[in-house]
Amino acid sequence: MAQNNVSPWIEESAELPVEMSARVRLARNVRHIPFPHMVRDDDALDAVLKKLSTAFDDYQKVSMNMLKFEDKALLVEKHLISPLFTRQGLHSFINENESVSIMINEEDHIRIQTMGAGVPIHELYKEAEEIDESLEDVVDYAFDEHFGYLTACPTNVGTGMRASVMLHLPALTLGRKIERLSGNLNRFGFTLRGIYGEGSVPLGHIYQLSNQLTLGQAEEEIIQNLDELKSQIIEEELEMRSRLESEHLLEVKDSVSRSYGLLKHAYKMSLKEAAKCLSDVKLGIDLGVLEHDGFKFQKWIQLIQPAFLKMRLNEQHKHYTSLEQAVDEERATLLRELSGGK
């Protein structure tokens, strides 16, 4: 696992106008063992860990107590582990191209997640299901015939599944349609969140569409509904982009050009400003008002995150008095390099 680089599956992904990536996550617990927040002895999961180490011997086993803070932060930015997992997680199992991660002792005993770009979400679900079934052969899950899979948080009881799609929605955001859209989605048991899920804010006009309901619906039904809603949102975004192009083309060109200029020439950029500029340039490329060979929105958004930049600073042995300022300067340096500036 190349920890200081973006995940191979992102490196290999194609650029689409709106849809960026998708993820399926399954929450599972072991029968007769208290939920993680109630466990006072990490040894309680030793037997489970041994079975997983055998079942996934071709995965990289990452022990949380062996990692520095910045290494954990990097894994969070790569969506391989959650912020909660950095504090109480024991081990994670990660496949070679970092599209699969199995967390042990997050909010639940076992969290299985599969990720991909340009891959139908039902295929990601199928992959997660296959991993889940292989685990069920060696682990006795906490399962109730009436309620389904039992989880630490009541909102996950049932399927224990969260499925999500990452979407770039600059036109709907600029058109102030997101609040209305979010309200409509909530009525169908879905939600729009920020780039890192619950509790996070949208960055670079990127939103995560995911299901809220896990009880009373089959996994296949949730996946199908998510896929249909995703298609509707993409259609609305593209329609709004057409309106921007026909009614506000000069303003769009101006915004795109200003942002592109900042990417090529700025010497200090905050994460929020950099993400906004990348979003503007991505929109400009999609609308055909700007050309930039090799532009990789999803990859670059990940590279400008704080932990990635701190890793760059460490690799270059740079000295600084203020880490925050050094990160903002390094972010601008990186973006100048990527965008062909000086």
C-alpha positions in Angstrom: 0.0 0.0 0.0 1.6 3.3 -1.2 0.5 5.4 1.8 1.6 8.7 0.5 -0.1 8.4 -2.9 -3.7 8.4 -3.9 -5.4 5.0 -4.1 -4.7 3.1 -7.3 -8.5 2.8 -8.0 -8.7 6.6 -8.1 -5.5 6.9 -10.2 -7.1 4.6 -12.8 -10.5 6.1 -12.7 -11.9 8.1 -15.7 -13.3 11.7 -15.3 -17.1 11.9 -15.6 -19.0 15.2 -15.6 -21.0 14.6 -12.3 -20.5 11.2 -10.7 -17.2 10.7 -9.0 -17.2 7.5 -7.0 -19.4 5.2 -5.1 -19.1 3.1 -1.9 -21.0 0.3 -0.1 -20.4 -0.2 3.6 -21.8 -3.1 5.7 -21.9 -3.0 9.5 -21.6 -6.3 11.4 -21.2 -7.4 15.0 -20.1 -10.7 16.7 -22.7 -12.5 18.7 -22.2 -12.5 22.5 -19.5 -9.8 22.4 -20.5 -6.3 23.7 -20.5 -3.5 21.1 -17.1 -1.7 20.8 -18.1 1.3 22.9 -18.9 -1.1 25.8 -15.8 -3.3 25.4 -13.1 -2.7 28.0 -10.8 -5.4 26.8 -9.4 -5.4 23.3 -8.6 -9.1 23.6 -12.3 -9.8 23.2 -11.9 -9.7 19.4 -8.6 -11.7 19.3 -10.3 -14.9 18.0 -12.1 -12.9 15.3 -8.9 -11.1 14.3 -7.1 -14.4 13.9 -9.8 -15.7 11.6 -9.8 -12.6 9.5 -6.0 -12.7 9.2 -6.3 -16.2 7.8 -9.3 -15.4 5.5 -7.7 -12.2 4.1 -4.0 -13.1 4.1 -3.6 -11.4 0.7 -4.7 -8.1 2.2 -2.4 -5.7 4.1 -3.1 -5.8 7.8 -2.8 -2.3 9.3 -2.5 -2.0 13.1 -3.8 1.3 14.4 -1.5 1.3 17.4 1.5 1.1 15.1 0.6 4.2 13.1 1.5 7.9 13.8 -1.2 10.5 13.9 -0.4 11.8 10.4 -0.5 8.2 8.9 -4.0 7.7 10.4 -5.1 11.1 9.0 -3.9 10.1 5.6 -6.0 6.9 5.7 -9.0 9.0 6.6 -8.4 11.3 3.7 -8.2 8.2 1.4 -11.6 7.1 2.9 -10.0 3.8 4.0 -10.8 4.3 7.6 -13.2 6.7 9.5 -12.2 9.5 12.0 -13.7 7.3 14.8 -11.5 4.4 13.8 -8.4 6.5 14.4 -9.4 6.7 18.1 -10.6 3.2 18.9 -9.9 1.0 15.9 -7.7 -2.1 16.2 -6.8 -3.3 12.8 -7.9 -2.7 9.2 -7.5 -5.1 6.2 -6.9 -3.3 2.9 -6.6 -4.8 -0.5 -3.9 -4.0 -3.0 -5.6 -1.3 -5.0 -7.3 0.1 -1.9 -10.8 -0.4 -3.1 -11.7 -2.6 -0.2 -11.3 -1.9 3.5 -12.4 -4.0 6.5 -12.2 -2.2 9.8 -12.2 -4.0 13.1 -13.6 -2.3 16.1 -15.1 0.9 14.6 -18.6 1.8 15.8 -19.3 -1.9 15.1 -17.0 -4.9 15.4 -16.7 -5.2 11.7 -17.1 -2.6 8.9 -16.8 -3.8 5.4 -16.5 -1.2 2.6 -16.0 -1.4 -1.1 -15.2 1.7 -3.3 -14.9 2.4 -7.0 -15.3 4.9 -9.8 -17.1 4.2 -13.0 -18.3 1.0 -11.5 -22.1 0.3 -11.2 -23.0 0.5 -7.5 -24.7 -2.9 -7.6 -21.3 -4.4 -8.5 -19.8 -2.8 -5.4 -22.6 -4.2 -3.4 -22.0 -7.7 -4.9 -18.3 -7.4 -3.9 -19.2 -6.4 -0.4 -21.8 -9.2 -0.2 -19.2 -11.8 -1.2 -16.8 -10.6 1.5 -19.6 -10.6 4.0 -20.6 -14.2 3.1 -17.0 -15.4 3.4 -16.8 -13.8 6.9 -20.1 -15.3 7.9 -18.5 -18.7 7.4 -16.0 -18.0 10.2 -17.7 -15.4 12.4 -21.0 -15.9 14.3 -22.9 -12.6 13.5 -25.3 -10.9 15.8 -28.5 -11.4 13.9 -32.2 -11.3 14.8 -34.8 -13.0 12.6 -37.2 -10.0 13.1 -34.8 -7.0 13.1 -32.0 -8.3 10.9 -28.3 -7.5 11.7 -27.9 -5.9 15.1 -25.7 -2.8 15.3 -24.3 -0.4 17.9 -26.4 2.5 16.4 -30.1 1.8 16.0 -30.2 3.6 12.7 -28.0 0.9 11.1 -30.1 -2.1 12.4 -31.6 -4.2 9.6 -29.4 -4.5 6.5 -26.5 -2.7 8.3 -25.8 -1.2 4.9 -24.9 2.3 3.8 -24.5 2.9 0.1 -23.3 6.2 -1.2 -22.4 8.1 -4.4 -20.1 11.1 -4.5 -21.4 13.8 -6.9 -20.0 17.1 -8.1 -22.9 19.5 -8.1 -21.7 23.1 -8.8 -24.6 24.2 -10.9 -27.3 23.1 -8.4 -25.2 24.7 -5.7 -24.9 28.0 -7.6 -28.6 27.9 -8.4 -29.4 27.4 -4.7 -31.3 24.2 -5.4 -29.4 22.0 -2.9 -31.6 22.8 0.1 -34.8 21.9 -1.8 -33.1 18.8 -3.1 -32.0 17.7 0.3 -35.5 18.1 1.7 -37.0 16.0 -1.1 -34.4 13.3 -0.6 -35.1 13.1 3.1 -38.7 12.1 2.4 -37.4 9.1 0.5 -35.0 8.1 3.2 -31.8 9.5 1.6 -29.5 12.4 2.4 -26.9 14.7 1.0 -23.8 15.1 3.1 -20.3 16.5 2.8 -17.2 14.7 1.3 -16.5 12.8 4.5 -20.1 11.8 5.3 -22.0 12.5 8.4 -21.1 15.8 10.2 -18.8 17.0 7.3 -19.4 20.0 5.1 -19.5 20.0 1.3 -16.1 20.8 -0.2 -15.6 21.9 -3.8 -19.3 21.5 -4.4 -18.9 17.7 -3.8 -21.8 16.0 -2.1 -22.3 12.4 -0.8 -25.7 10.9 -1.6 -26.5 8.0 0.8 -29.4 6.1 2.3 -30.6 6.8 5.8 -33.0 3.8 6.2 -31.5 0.4 6.8 -34.6 -1.3 8.4 -37.6 -2.5 6.4 -35.9 -2.5 3.0 -33.9 -5.2 1.2 -30.3 -4.4 0.2 -31.2 -4.7 -3.5 -34.1 -2.2 -3.1 -31.8 0.4 -1.4 -29.2 0.0 -4.1 -31.9 0.4 -6.9 -33.4 3.5 -5.2 -30.0 5.1 -4.8 -29.2 4.4 -8.4 -32.4 6.0 -9.6 -32.1 9.0 -7.4 -28.5 9.5 -8.5 -29.6 9.5 -12.2 -32.3 12.1 -11.4 -29.8 14.4 -9.6 -27.3 14.0 -12.4 -30.1 15.0 -14.9 -31.0 18.0 -12.8 -27.4 19.1 -12.5 -26.8 18.8 -16.3 -30.0 20.8 -17.0 -28.8 23.5 -14.6 -25.4 23.6 -16.3 -27.2 24.1 -19.7 -29.0 27.1 -18.2 -25.8 28.5 -16.9 -24.2 28.1 -20.3 -27.1 29.7 -22.2 -28.0 32.5 -19.7 -24.8 33.2 -17.7 -21.9 32.1 -20.0 -19.8 35.3 -19.5 -20.0 34.9 -15.7 -19.1 31.2 -15.9 -16.1 32.0 -18.2 -15.0 34.8 -15.8 -15.3 32.6 -12.7 -13.5 29.6 -14.4 -10.7 31.8 -15.7 -10.1 33.5 -12.4 -10.0 30.2 -10.6 -7.6 28.7 -13.2 -5.4 31.8 -12.8 -5.2 31.2 -9.0 -4.4 27.6 -9.5 -1.5 28.5 -11.8 -0.1 31.5 -9.9 -1.1 31.6 -6.2 1.5 31.1 -3.6 -0.8 30.3 -0.7 -4.2 28.6 -0.7 -6.6 27.4 1.9 -8.3 24.0 1.5 -11.7 25.7 0.9 -10.3 28.1 -1.7 -8.4 25.4 -3.5 -11.4 23.1 -3.6 -13.6 25.9 -5.0 -11.0 26.7 -7.7 -10.7 23.1 -8.7 -14.5 22.8 -8.8 -14.7 25.9 -11.1 -12.1 24.5 -13.4 -13.8 21.1 -13.5 -17.1 22.8 -14.5 -15.3 24.9 -17.1 -13.7 21.8 -18.7 -17.1 20.0 -18.6 -18.8 22.9 -20.4 -16.0 23.3 -22.9 -15.0 26.8 -22.0 -11.5 25.6 -20.8 -9.1 22.9 -22.0 -6.6 21.2 -19.7 -5.2 17.8 -20.6 -4.6 15.6 -17.7 -6.9 17.4 -15.3 -8.0 14.8 -12.6 -10.6 16.4 -10.3 -11.1 13.5 -7.9 -7.3 12.8 -7.6 -6.4 16.5 -7.1 -9.1 17.0 -4.5 -7.5 14.3 -2.5 -3.9 15.5 -3.0 -4.8 18.9 -1.5 -6.0 17.5 1.8 -3.9 18.4 4.9 -2.4 15.0 5.6 -1.2 14.5 2.0 0.5 17.9 2.1 2.1 17.2 5.5 3.5 14.1 4.0 5.0 16.1 1.1 6.5 18.5 3.6 8.1 15.7 5.5 9.5 14.0 2.4 11.1 17.3 1.4 12.5 17.9 4.9 11.1 21.4 4.8 11.4 23.5 8.0 8.6 25.8 9.0 7.4 27.8 12.1 3.7 27.5 11.3 2.4 24.2 10.1 -0.9 25.7 8.9 0.9 28.3 6.8 3.3 25.7 5.5 0.5 23.5 4.4 -1.3 26.4 2.6 1.9 27.3 0.8 2.6 23.7 -0.2 -0.9 23.3 -1.5 -0.4 26.3 -3.8 3.0 24.9 -4.9 1.4 21.5 -5.7 -1.4 23.1 -7.7 0.9 25.3 -9.6 2.9 22.2 -10.6 -0.3 20.2 -11.6 -1.9 23.1 -13.5 1.2 24.1 -15.5 1.9 27.3 -13.6 5.2 28.7 -12.3 
